[in-house]
Amino acid sequence: MARLIFAVLTLAAVALIQPRSGQAAPYWPWCSQYDSNGAAHACAFSSWEQCMDTVRGIGGYCYGNPYGPPPAPERTSRYSDCSRRKNARGFAWKMLDE
């Protein structure tokens, strides 16, 4: 009986967990190169020291990420396409296209 209750609660928890909206992967400013032909590389280091600690002993070198950070998302107002018009009761929103 306890297994059944546990199974039902687990299933309910899984069903209630909402997926999070997509998030961009973090930007890592340092990359490492492990072999001379360029096949083994990784851009997953937050500092030069972290990169060097990883490649030290196995050979390789570190370099700055050639792909630069992603652009910052544009911050737009919720009402960027509306204009405010006062009326007798206060504020009313009117679309600019109207």
Beta strands, then each sheet from edge to edge (+ up, - down):
strand 1: 30-33
strand 2: 41-45
strand 3: 61-64
strand 4: 82-87
strand 5: 90-95
sheet 1: 2+ 1- 3+
sheet 2: 4+ 5-
end
